[in-house]
Amino acid sequence: MTSLFDQTLAHVLEMEGLYANVPGDSGGETWRGVSRASNPSWEGWRIVDAVKAQGFIKAAAVNRSLEGSAELNRLVADVYREKYWAPLAKWLEGRVLAKVFDTGVNMGVGTAVRLLQQALNHAPIGAALALDGALGPKTQAAAKAAPEDRVLENYRQAQSSRYLSLAEKPSQRKFLAGWLRRAAWLPPKESA
């Protein structure tokens, strides 16, 4: 049986793709969504940089060279498990954990938690949490007490609104369709 982490990681990797360094992308250079800006000392950059040093600088060439790298895939899973999943899994569970994790990879854990707090504050839940991005006992209790489907629907709405706000910048509009696909995603019920 595949774990919830593995199922959610498969979705994240599908959304993130392989190597990217798109002009105007605030995430900058990424491999499978691991941003060099946010993770400059990640071991995987050593492997990516070695391929680029061989003259493979275009994304398609980097992807062909690295797509099947077992070591790089392991390093991606490790950084996501340690830096994103584990801190969230101390406080959240099930489909809510999976959704917040996916968003945390894309927007940062603090923003993902603020979106959760916003979702929990929205009607009909009305938790009255501070939107501080700090995941602790109050946010955990509110998430556990609320109906999961309602939390996820409120979360999708908050996430979509955040993406629409980001896309007001002309340089970010090209990412909107992918962002909204990500916001629309819900972890399957059987994965929880």
Secondary structure, DSSP 8 states (H G I E B T S, - for coil): ---HHHHHHHHHHHHH-SEE--TT-TT-SEETTEETTT-TT-THHHHHHHHHHTT--SHHHHHHHHTT-HHHHHHHHHHIIIIIIHHHHTT--HHHHHHHHHHHHHH-HHHHHHHHHHHHHSTTT------S----HHHHHHHHHS-HHHHHHHHHHHHHHHHHHHTTSGGGGGGHHHHHHHHH----GGG-
